[in-house]
Amino acid sequence: MCIHRAVLSNQIGQIELLCLYGADVTGLDRNGNTAYDLAKQNNLDQIADRLIELQFEATDEFSFFLCNKRPDHK
């Protein structure tokens, strides 16, 4: 998957663009890894954190709108 390649290439900007155009951050590669799994395996903590934020972006905005609180996914 494209997002997996972007993670392995440490391309945070490309990851942002892929997600903007609908990339599935929870999708699995042929080895059964998500993009987040690859980021953690390769010690790309900034990318791993951003992937978590992207995964929950919509629900976090709803939570903030309804409760005025932002969840911490760490």
C-alpha positions in Angstrom: 0.0 0.0 0.0 1.1 3.5 -0.7 0.9 4.7 2.9 3.1 1.8 4.0 5.8 2.9 1.5 5.5 6.5 2.6 6.1 5.3 6.3 9.1 3.2 5.3 10.5 6.2 3.4 9.9 8.5 6.4 7.7 10.9 4.3 5.4 12.6 6.7 4.2 15.0 4.1 3.3 12.2 1.7 1.4 10.4 4.6 -0.6 13.6 5.2 -1.5 13.9 1.5 -2.5 10.2 1.2 -4.8 10.5 4.2 -6.2 13.7 2.9 -7.2 11.8 -0.3 -8.7 8.9 1.6 -5.8 6.5 2.4 -6.8 3.9 4.9 -4.5 4.2 7.9 -5.8 0.9 9.3 -5.1 -1.1 6.1 -2.9 -4.1 6.2 0.1 -4.9 4.0 0.7 -8.4 2.7 2.5 -9.2 6.0 -0.4 -8.1 8.1 1.1 -4.9 9.3 -0.6 -1.5 9.5 1.3 1.7 8.7 1.4 2.3 12.4 3.0 -1.1 13.0 5.7 -0.3 10.5 6.4 3.1 12.0 6.8 1.5 15.5 9.0 -1.3 14.2 11.3 1.2 12.6 11.4 3.6 15.6 9.6 6.4 13.7 7.8 7.7 16.7 6.7 11.0 15.2 5.1 9.3 12.3 3.5 6.7 14.6 2.0 9.4 16.7 0.6 11.2 13.7 -0.9 8.0 12.3 -2.8 7.6 15.6 -4.0 11.2 15.3 -5.1 10.7 11.7 -7.0 7.5 12.6 -9.1 9.2 15.3 -9.3 12.7 13.8 -13.0 12.7 13.0 -14.1 11.1 16.4 -11.8 13.4 18.3 -13.4 16.5 16.7 -16.8 15.2 17.6 -15.7 14.6 21.2 -14.2 18.1 21.4 -17.4 19.6 19.9 -19.7 17.7 22.3 -17.6 17.6 25.5 -14.9 20.3 25.0 -12.3 17.7 25.6 -9.7 16.1 23.3 -8.9 12.4 24.0 -5.3 11.3 24.5 -4.6 8.1 22.6 -1.2 7.4 24.1 
